[in-house]
Amino acid sequence: MKKFLIFLFTIGWLPTQLAFGQTESSNWYSDLQAMDPGQLTLLIILGIVLLVIILLLVLMVYLMTFMVAVFRNENPELANEPSWWEKFKERFVTGKMDTVGGKEEKAKMMADHSYDGITELDNFMPPWLQWVFILTIIYGVGYFTYYSVLGLGLTGVEEYQEELRVEAIAAEARMANLTASIDETNVTVDDSESGLAVGKSIFEANCAACHAADGGGGVGPNLTDQYWIHGGSINDVFSVVKYGVVSKGMVPWEDQLSPQEMQQVSSYILSLVGTTPASPKDPQGELYTPTQEEVVTDSTSVVAAL
């Protein structure tokens, strides 16, 4: 009966642990909610079938135990024979144990290994440890052959380099998704050296014809003063670059520049504010006063640059 209870405990404990592990790795409740009625029905049917199989196994073990007990009662010779579990344990787990104080145990006593009246016995290695030792040797030989002789497996350095390569690809994909999502509502000033350099090259190639290479203005307005026709924040400048001002001859650049490139050129345009162009055009538009948030951001950028 004790073994039967242990078996029941094992049957109940394993699914619990598996369910707990599944809960940590993924939100199983959300997965259930995402299933359609057909999938849920199939899952319930599979659960019922699994439960029936487990119950049948439990019933079979119980019937086998009951039959063994009946045979032992009917045949006195079987009552003294060890059970299959005891035979299994003796052969593969503990080995044959000597009788305490018997002749076999006394023969194993090591007289020179006696400490405080406790004598050490020269016992054999238990079968389970022998199997572990043999399997360890087999695994070690296979490991050495696979990695060192055949060279099929990756070394620690090669695995590390492969992980770096995979992460670099993932980081590039994340950056591509991030830059692709830049628009006039979430754009920020990119005042990095590389960003401003790219923005300058874009400005000189596409904007200098109308605004002059130094931003002093020509056909287009002066970009170095504090006056702006359509607003002087990074969001306003980005919006003008993206959608253009068709009525005044400025074309939209959203089809020719990526969101990141429009951010970079807009950031470069704002970096021209306060500079001294060679032939500045008269101010146009209204005086733009940066908001408190923009002032704090600019101050932080200056401190970081220093």
C-alpha distance (Angstrom), angle and dihedral (degrees) to the residues before:
residue distance angle dihedral
M1 . . .
K2 3.80 . .
K3 3.79 92.0 .
F4 3.78 89.7 47.6
L5 3.83 90.9 54.7
I6 3.81 90.8 47.8
F7 3.80 89.3 51.9
L8 3.80 91.2 50.8
F9 3.79 90.6 49.3
T10 3.80 90.4 51.7
I11 3.79 91.9 49.3
G12 3.81 90.5 52.0
W13 3.80 97.0 40.3
L14 3.80 99.9 52.1
P15 3.83 97.2 56.6
T16 3.79 89.0 46.8
Q17 3.80 92.0 54.8
L18 3.78 91.7 45.2
A19 3.79 90.9 50.6
F20 3.81 90.8 48.1
G21 3.79 91.4 51.9
Q22 3.77 91.1 48.0
T23 3.82 90.4 50.8
E24 3.80 91.2 55.2
S25 3.81 95.7 46.8
S26 3.82 96.1 46.1
N27 3.76 140.6 1.5
W28 3.81 99.4 -100.5
Y29 3.80 92.1 -178.1
S30 3.81 90.9 59.4
D31 3.80 89.5 47.6
L32 3.79 90.1 53.9
Q33 3.79 91.4 49.8
A34 3.81 90.4 51.4
M35 3.82 92.4 55.6
D36 3.77 120.8 99.3
P37 3.84 120.7 -126.6
G38 3.81 92.3 -97.6
Q39 3.81 92.7 55.0
L40 3.80 91.6 46.3
T41 3.81 90.9 50.9
L42 3.80 91.1 50.4
L43 3.80 90.6 47.8
I44 3.81 91.7 51.5
I45 3.81 91.3 48.8
L46 3.82 91.1 50.3
G47 3.81 89.9 48.9
I48 3.79 91.9 51.5
V49 3.83 91.3 48.0
L50 3.80 90.7 49.5
L51 3.80 90.9 48.9
V52 3.82 91.2 50.3
I53 3.81 90.9 50.1
I54 3.81 91.1 50.9
L55 3.80 91.5 48.5
L56 3.80 90.5 49.6
L57 3.80 90.7 51.0
V58 3.80 91.2 49.7
L59 3.81 90.3 48.1
M60 3.81 91.1 48.6
V61 3.81 92.6 51.1
Y62 3.79 90.3 47.7
L63 3.83 92.3 49.5
M64 3.81 91.1 48.6
T65 3.79 90.7 50.6
F66 3.79 90.3 47.8
M67 3.81 92.8 49.0
V68 3.81 92.1 49.2
A69 3.79 90.0 51.5
V70 3.83 90.5 50.1
F71 3.82 92.6 49.4
R72 3.79 90.9 49.0
N73 3.80 91.4 52.9
E74 3.81 92.8 48.4
N75 3.81 95.0 45.1
P76 3.84 114.4 44.5
E77 3.81 91.0 -165.6
L78 3.81 91.4 63.6
A79 3.80 91.4 51.0
N80 3.81 91.2 70.7
E81 3.81 95.3 46.0
P82 3.83 118.0 96.5
S83 3.77 118.7 -107.5
W84 3.79 122.8 -109.3
W85 3.80 90.0 -101.9
E86 3.78 92.2 53.4
K87 3.82 90.0 48.9
F88 3.80 91.2 48.8
K89 3.81 92.4 47.2
E90 3.80 92.3 49.2
R91 3.80 93.5 48.9
F92 3.79 102.2 40.7
V93 3.82 108.5 15.8
T94 3.80 118.6 29.1
G95 3.80 103.9 4.2
K96 3.77 122.9 -142.9
M97 3.79 109.3 -35.4
D98 3.80 119.2 -144.1
T99 3.79 121.0 -124.8
V100 3.80 110.3 -96.8
G101 3.81 107.3 -103.2
G102 3.80 92.3 4.4
K103 3.78 128.5 134.8
E104 3.80 94.1 -98.1
E105 3.81 91.6 53.5
K106 3.81 93.2 47.1
A107 3.80 90.1 51.3
K108 3.81 89.3 58.8
M109 3.81 95.5 51.6
M110 3.79 113.5 119.8
A111 3.80 105.9 -147.6
D112 3.81 93.0 -167.5
H113 3.83 89.8 55.7
S114 3.80 98.3 62.7
Y115 3.78 118.0 129.4
D116 3.81 123.5 178.1
G117 3.79 89.7 -18.4
I118 3.82 93.0 -51.2
T119 3.79 111.5 120.7
E120 3.79 120.7 -157.1
L121 3.78 118.5 -129.0
D122 3.79 123.2 -139.2
N123 3.78 93.7 -131.4
F124 3.78 124.7 173.6
M125 3.77 123.1 -110.4
P126 3.84 109.6 -88.8
P127 3.81 114.4 -109.6
W128 3.81 95.2 -114.9
L129 3.80 90.7 55.5
Q130 3.78 91.0 46.8
W131 3.80 89.9 54.4
V132 3.80 91.3 47.2
F133 3.80 89.8 50.6
I134 3.82 92.4 48.8
L135 3.82 93.0 46.4
T136 3.81 89.9 48.4
I137 3.81 90.6 54.5
I138 3.82 91.3 47.6
Y139 3.81 91.3 48.2
G140 3.82 91.4 47.4
V141 3.80 92.7 51.3
G142 3.80 91.0 47.3
Y143 3.81 91.9 46.8
F144 3.80 92.7 49.9
T145 3.80 91.9 46.7
Y146 3.80 93.7 47.3
Y147 3.81 97.2 47.2
S148 3.81 106.1 26.3
V149 3.82 107.5 24.3
L150 3.81 102.2 35.0
G151 3.81 95.7 23.4
L152 3.80 92.5 -144.1
G153 3.80 97.9 131.7
L154 3.79 127.5 68.2
T155 3.78 118.5 -108.2
G156 3.79 121.0 -128.7
V157 3.81 91.4 -97.1
E158 3.80 92.0 47.8
E159 3.82 91.5 49.4
Y160 3.81 89.9 50.0
Q161 3.82 91.7 50.2
E162 3.80 90.4 47.8
E163 3.81 90.7 51.5
L164 3.82 89.5 50.1
R165 3.81 90.3 50.6
V166 3.80 93.0 49.6
E167 3.80 91.6 46.5
A168 3.82 91.3 48.9
I169 3.81 89.6 54.6
A170 3.80 90.6 47.5
A171 3.82 91.5 48.0
E172 3.78 90.4 50.1
A173 3.79 90.5 50.8
R174 3.81 91.0 48.9
M175 3.79 90.7 49.5
A176 3.81 91.0 48.8
N177 3.79 90.7 52.2
L178 3.79 90.6 46.5
T179 3.79 95.4 50.0
A180 3.80 92.1 43.3
S181 3.81 89.9 58.1
I182 3.83 94.4 56.1
D183 3.79 112.7 118.3
E184 3.80 139.6 150.4
T185 3.80 92.2 -78.5
N186 3.81 99.0 56.3
V187 3.80 105.3 21.7
T188 3.80 117.2 129.1
V189 3.78 133.0 -168.5
D190 3.79 112.8 -85.2
D191 3.80 101.3 -154.3
S192 3.78 95.2 164.5
E193 3.79 116.7 128.1
S194 3.80 93.3 -116.7
G195 3.80 92.8 45.5
L196 3.80 93.6 51.3
A197 3.80 90.7 46.0
V198 3.80 91.4 54.9
G199 3.80 90.5 44.1
K200 3.81 90.7 52.2
S201 3.80 92.9 51.8
I202 3.83 90.6 49.2
F203 3.80 91.0 47.7
E204 3.81 93.8 49.6
A205 3.81 91.5 47.4
N206 3.81 98.6 45.5
C207 3.81 112.4 12.4
A208 3.80 106.6 34.7
A209 3.81 92.6 79.4
C210 3.81 91.0 68.0
H211 3.82 103.1 23.2
A212 3.85 100.1 33.5
A213 3.80 124.0 -112.7
D214 3.82 91.4 -88.0
G215 3.82 93.4 44.4
G216 3.83 93.8 -110.4
G217 3.79 92.7 131.7
G218 3.78 136.7 -115.8
V219 3.77 121.9 171.7
G220 3.77 84.8 -4.4
P221 3.81 126.5 53.3
N222 3.79 127.5 -83.3
L223 3.81 110.3 -88.0
T224 3.80 98.1 -168.0
D225 3.79 101.0 69.4
Q226 3.80 131.1 73.1
Y227 3.81 94.8 -105.9
W228 3.78 119.7 100.1
I229 3.78 131.4 179.7
H230 3.80 96.8 -157.0
G231 3.81 101.8 23.1
G232 3.79 132.7 -70.7
S233 3.80 104.4 -122.8
I234 3.78 122.3 107.8
N235 3.81 88.3 -108.9
D236 3.82 91.8 53.7
V237 3.80 94.8 46.4
F238 3.82 91.6 46.2
S239 3.82 90.2 50.3
V240 3.81 92.2 51.4
V241 3.80 91.9 47.9
K242 3.80 91.4 47.2
Y243 3.81 100.8 44.2
G244 3.81 99.9 21.9
V245 3.79 126.7 -152.4
V246 3.78 102.5 -92.0
S247 3.82 94.1 180.0
K248 3.82 89.7 61.7
G249 3.77 97.4 40.1
M250 3.81 100.6 -98.8
V251 3.77 111.2 132.3
P252 3.83 123.4 -144.1
W253 3.79 114.0 -103.7
E254 3.81 100.1 -163.2
D255 3.82 91.2 102.7
Q256 3.80 94.4 47.8
L257 3.81 103.4 38.1
S258 3.78 129.6 48.6
P259 3.82 119.4 -122.5
Q260 3.81 89.8 -103.9
E261 3.81 92.3 50.5
M262 3.81 90.8 49.9
Q263 3.82 88.2 50.8
Q264 3.79 91.1 50.8
V265 3.79 95.9 48.5
S266 3.83 91.1 45.0
S267 3.80 89.8 51.4
Y268 3.80 90.2 49.7
I269 3.82 91.1 50.7
L270 3.82 90.0 54.2
S271 3.81 89.5 49.0
L272 3.84 88.2 61.5
V273 3.81 91.7 63.0
G274 3.80 109.0 110.9
T275 3.80 95.6 19.8
T276 3.81 122.5 121.2
P277 3.83 113.6 -117.6
A278 3.79 122.3 -160.4
S279 3.82 95.8 -115.6
P280 3.81 109.1 12.8
K281 3.77 117.6 -162.2
D282 3.78 118.8 -130.7
P283 3.83 114.6 -87.7
Q284 3.78 117.2 -89.2
G285 3.76 130.8 -166.6
E286 3.79 125.2 9.4
L287 3.78 132.5 -35.7
Y288 3.77 108.9 -96.1
T289 3.79 119.5 -145.4
P290 3.81 114.6 -163.7
T291 3.79 116.0 -124.3
Q292 3.79 121.3 -114.3
E293 3.81 90.0 -103.1
E294 3.81 91.8 54.6
V295 3.82 91.0 48.2
V296 3.82 91.4 52.3
T297 3.81 90.7 47.7
D298 3.79 92.5 49.8
S299 3.81 91.8 47.5
T300 3.78 91.0 50.7
S301 3.79 90.5 50.1
V302 3.81 91.0 51.5
V303 3.80 92.5 49.2
A304 3.81 90.9 48.0
A305 3.82 90.4 50.0
L306 3.79 90.8 51.5
